[in-house]
């Protein structure tokens, strides 16, 4: 079963999320702050999966999560 997200702005596209993706998006949009400890090796692996060469740790994490959610 898919969860649909409709944007009310003219010209904006609609999104279809799986229930797992919808839950992840809802948690990501929450105003809670989360802290995570990652090793340099983990960050390097995340950069490879996300397809980026160099970026800040925060950008790497965001790009990795985005890439995984689009699978």
C-alpha positions in Angstrom: 0.0 0.0 0.0 1.5 3.4 -1.0 1.1 6.7 0.8 0.6 9.7 -1.4 1.7 13.2 -0.7 0.1 15.9 -2.7 1.6 19.4 -3.0 -0.9 22.2 -3.3 1.3 24.4 -5.3 0.7 24.8 -9.0 3.4 23.0 -11.1 4.6 20.9 -8.2 4.8 17.2 -8.6 3.1 14.7 -6.4 5.1 12.0 -4.5 4.3 8.4 -3.8 6.0 6.8 -0.7 6.1 3.3 0.6 4.9 3.1 4.2 8.5 2.8 5.3 9.5 5.8 3.4 6.5 7.8 4.7 7.5 6.9 8.2 11.1 8.0 7.6 10.0 11.3 6.0 7.7 12.0 8.9 10.5 11.3 11.4 12.9 13.5 9.4 10.5 16.4 9.4 10.0 16.2 13.2 11.6 19.0 15.2 13.6 16.5 17.2 17.4 16.6 17.0 19.3 13.3 16.6 23.0 12.8 17.2 25.0 10.0 15.6 28.6 8.9 16.0 30.2 7.7 12.8 33.7 6.6 12.0 35.7 8.0 9.1 35.5 4.6 7.3 31.7 4.7 7.6 31.6 8.2 6.2 33.8 7.2 3.3 31.5 4.2 2.6 28.4 6.5 2.8 30.0 8.9 0.3 30.6 6.0 -2.1 27.0 4.8 -1.9 25.7 8.4 -2.2 27.9 9.0 -5.2 29.7 12.1 -3.9 33.4 12.7 -3.7 33.9 15.3 -0.9 31.4 17.0 1.3 30.9 17.9 4.9 29.8 15.2 7.3 26.3 16.6 7.5 26.0 16.8 3.7 27.3 13.2 3.3 24.7 11.9 5.8 21.9 13.7 4.1 22.9 12.6 0.7 23.3 9.0 1.9 19.8 9.0 3.5 18.2 10.5 0.4 19.9 7.9 -1.8 18.7 5.0 0.4 15.1 6.4 0.6 14.9 6.6 -3.2 15.7 2.8 -3.6 
